[in-house]
Amino acid sequence: MPTWIERLLPPNPIARRLSFQSILFAIGQGAFLTGSAVFFTHIVGLSAAQVGLGLTIAGLASFALAVPSGRLADKVGTKRLWAITSSIDAALFLVWPWLEGFGQFVAMVVVLEVVGTAGYTAFGAYSLNVFSREDRVRSQAFMRSALNIGFTIGALIGGLALATNSDSVIRWMPVLPALVLAVNAFLITRLPDAEGEVEATSDVEALADAPKRTSVLRNRGYVAMSFFDGVLGTNQVLLNVVIPLWLVQETDAPRVLLAWLFGTNTVLAVLLQVPASRGSETVNGALRAARISTGFMVLSCFVVMVTHDTLGWTTIVLVWLGHVTVTGAELFESASHWGLSSELSEPARRAEYQGAGHVGGTLGSVWAPALFTFLAMEWGTSGWLVIAAIVTVAGIGIHPAARAAERYLVTRAPQSAERPA
């Protein structure tokens, strides 16, 4: 294979297999999500308010069970739980066409969200365990790029289903995602085991003689780090909610620009996620990526806020630039997240740490859609400055939090502090 093609592929066979599975997963999820609003309202018969309430209830259930599901994954095996939850996920999609009413919808989304959270924690831990320290972040960057490719394909499939304008087609649309996700679940069982391969691969990972097991939530530095990372992760709120609303309601930019914005984001995420992840394999490198992400997000706030008073092509270029900079925030925040999760998790409890990260990340982001939208749309320039200030505080706060998590793990494994980086 030519060298230039090799550079475009994941670094090892396992990463390539996981990237392919990321594409399959995203195709299945993306195909359904694209038409989910129509499906919920026209097929299940819900109002928009009922959909929002049901998803909120499901999110709360997922939040409550994140750490226990991670603990379960560590106990039964990350690959095994990932395969089981993926199989359940595929089977549940076949139930969608038969649902009616709010009660059945809530039951369905709660089960889906809980199963999905368990699968997420198991997959996250597996993807850390199966790679060497040097390959973890780069491999996950390739998988993230593959995920964007899959969601794009899935969105096209969902769009074709919607274009038929047929309730029958939309009703049975979940069957295709179910089949794709079933194939993905089968392929998971063919992956190599990562259990039992835990070794001291970072400065804080030797835990053979660690003290008595305690809840990962006792690692307050890790939870705080996850919280601040969640705040930095609110770049997705700007990307998908606030900037589009701002464009439509507060600028003279044409609405068709939204398509170009999301297209640009997808292309940049596919092409630049791997380069953006370089150097994030260590705590220092991951914190550097967090600083860069913070800078991009603050810059995006400054760029977008002035478009309220610009006209024509100036507005178009500035809104596009604001979306590009917030995409930069997304890429470097992802790299930072992978590096910190890899380096600051106890190797025998990585899934439980993934659950704790989910708890902290949720606390750091769940309020953002309402608050950021209010600040931008109601306060205007002042609101954008407040958003930038919130992000700056998170970019600063993640540093002492990560160092506290690092110190906690060193106290759990004093011998690890003697090994060179």
Buried (B, 14 or more C-beta within 10 A) or exposed (E): EEEEEEEEEBBBEBBBBBBBBBBBBBBBBBBBBBBBEBBBBEBBEBEEEBBEBBBEBBBBBBBEBBBBBBBBBBEBBBBBBBBBBBBBBBBBBBBBBEBEEBEEBBBBBBBBBBBBBBBBBBBBBBBBBBBEBEBBBBBBBBBBBBBBBBBBBBBBBBEBBBEEEEEEBBBBBBEBBBBBBBBBBEBBEEBEEBBEEBEBBBBBBBBEEBEEEEEBBEBEBBBBBBBBBBBBBBBBBBBBBBBBBBBEEBBEBEEEBBEBBBEBBBEBBBBBBBEBBEBBBBBBBBBBBBBBBBBBBBBBBBBBBBBBEBEEEBBBBBBBBBBBBBBBBBBBBBBBBBBBBBBBBBBBBBBBBBBBBBBBBBBBBBBBBEBBBEBBBEEBBEBBBBBBEBBBEBBEBBBEBBBBBBBBBBEBBEEBBEEEE
